[in-house]
């Protein structure tokens, strides 16, 4: 089952005895505050960070956190969905405000930040928790079309080689961004830059353009 948008964590209003509009508005604000705080905390302390660290940053109580996200996996999935939504929106904005190659590089940098700042996420995803079963595929299914549009523009403009598909690019960057024992996060960022430079330089060297839908 695919993750739901952050707003879905707020239960719908019922009739008669259901929450008031103000209560629902407060609940929605709390959910957003918790997800934003968790995003920040996960980046610094990992996905296993103490609940109190998250609620202190959000300015809310631990009880509020567990009311909206009873399990840690619920919170992790909500944070990931929130960031996926932001990546999709960023692709649309970058595609209309930057040149094709600059837009592609800017989006990859954002995606790198997304996958590279979740210490402990890989272990969580392989923990056997059913909440994560569909998450990797869901992530690819949502991000692939966003990247595909940017990659297609870059290829059409002669800025990127045409024999690398959007899904291949996503998977490769995700693998490059995995933590490496003894290395700082800057290592992953530098290797991502090397990979992207190769993607661009191949076009300058006269690599064949995309055939059909191969580049995305």
N, C-alpha and C positions, 0 to 999 in steps of 0.2 A: 504493500500500500504506500503510495507516494506521500511525502510530508505535506502538511497543510500550511497555508500562509500563517504568519504570526498572529494575525487578527483572529484566526480560528481557535486560538487558545482561550478566547473569551466565549463562554456559553451563550447561546441565543436567548433572548428575552422570552419568557413564557407569558401566559395570560394570567391575570389576576394576581397571583402571588409571586410572579417573576421579578427579577431585579429591575429597579427603575432605570430610566435613561441615564441619569447621573451616575448611578452605581456601575452601569456598563461602561460608561465613558471613563470612569476612574479605573476600572479593571483593565480596559484596553491600554490606558497610559501605563499602568503597572507592568503589563506584559511587555510593552515596548521598552520600558526602562530596564527590566530584568534581562531582556535579550541583548540590549546594547551593552549593559554592564558585563554580562557573561562573555560577550564577544571580546571585550577589552581584557577581562581577566584570563580567558582561555589563551589569548595571545601572549600574556606575560607569565602565567603560572601553569598553563596546561589545562586540559579538560577535566582533570581530577581535582582542581582547586577547591578549597573549602567553600561551602555554601555561604558562609558568613562574609567571605571576601567579596562575593558577588552582590549580596544584599546590602552590604555597607556602601558599596560604590553606587548602587541603585537608590540608596536612601530608603530602603524598605526592610521589613522584617523577614526573618527566615520562614515564618509561617506563610507569608504571602507567596514566597517562591514555591513552596511545596504545594500550595493550593492550586497554582497554575501549572506547575511542572512537578508532578509527584515523583517521577524518576529522573535521574541524571540524564538518561538517554533522551527523555522528552525535551529537555533543555538543549542538549547538544544538537538534536535534529532541528529544533526551532532556530537556533543560531545559524546553522548551516543553510537552512532555507532562506533566512533573512539575507545572508550574504550572497546566495545564488541570485535572489531577486535583484540585489544591488548590482551584481555583475551584468545581468541581462540589461538593466536600465543603462548602465555605463556604456555598453556596446552601442546602444542606440544613440546616445549623446555623443560619444567619441566619433562615431561614423559620420556625423553631420557637422562636427566642429574642427576636425583635424584632417590632415592629408592621409591618404590610405595607409602608408607605412607607419607614420607617427601614431595613427589611431590603433593599428595592430599592436605596436610596441607598448603603448599606454595600457591597452586592455590586458596584455600578457603580464605586465607588471602588476596590475591589480589582481589578476588571477593568481600570480605567484604569492602575493601577500595573503590571499585567501587560503591557499593550501599549505603555505609554509609557516603559518603562525598558530598551528593547532597541535601543540605537543601532547602526545598521548592519544591522538585521534586514531592513528593506525591500529593501536592495540584495542581501542574501544570498538572499532568497526569489525574486528575479528574476535570479539568477545563471545559471540553466539547470541547476543541479545537480538530478538526478532525485530526490534525497532529499527535496526540498521540494515535489514535484509535487502531492501530495495534502494537504499540510499545511493550507492555508487552509480547504479544505472540511471537513477532519477537525476543525479547531478549531471551526468553526461547528456542525457536527453534534453535537459533545459539549457545547458551552456553551449552545446554543439551548434544549434542554429544561430546563436548570438555571435559566436566566433566565426562561423561560416561566412556570414555577411562581410565581416571585416577582412577575412582572409581572401575572399573572392575579389574584393576591391584591390587589395594589395597585389594579387597575382595579375589582375587585368591591367594594372598600371605598370607592370614589369618590375615591381619592387620585391617580390617573393617568388620562390620556385613554385611550380604548379603541381608537383607530384607528392605533396604532403596534405593529407586530409585534415579537416578541423578536429575530428575525433582523435586522430593520431597525435596532433599537436597538444591537445588537452592531456592525453595520457602521458606523453613524454614529459611535459612540464611538471605534472603531478609527481612523476617518478624522480625527476631531478630535484624536486623540492623536499624529498624525504630526508629526515635528519641523518647526518653522517657522524658517527662517533669521532670525537676529537676535533670536529670542525665547527666554526661559528656559522650562524645563518647567512652571513655575507658570502660564504662559499657557494651556497645554493643559488643565490642571486647572481653571482659572477658566472657560474656555469650556465644559468638560464640565458644570460647575456651572450655567452659564447655560442650557444645553440641558435639563438635568434639571429646573430650575426651571420652564421652559416646559412640560415634560411634565406637571408637577404642577399648575401654575396653570390649565392648560386644563381640568382636571377641576373645579377650583373655579369656573370660569366657566360650567360647564354643558355641556361637550363631550359628544357622544353616547357612551354606553357601547359596549363591544365587541359586534360582531354575529358570532355563530358563533365561529370560532377566529381571528378577525382579529388579536387582540392577542397572539397567541402560538400 
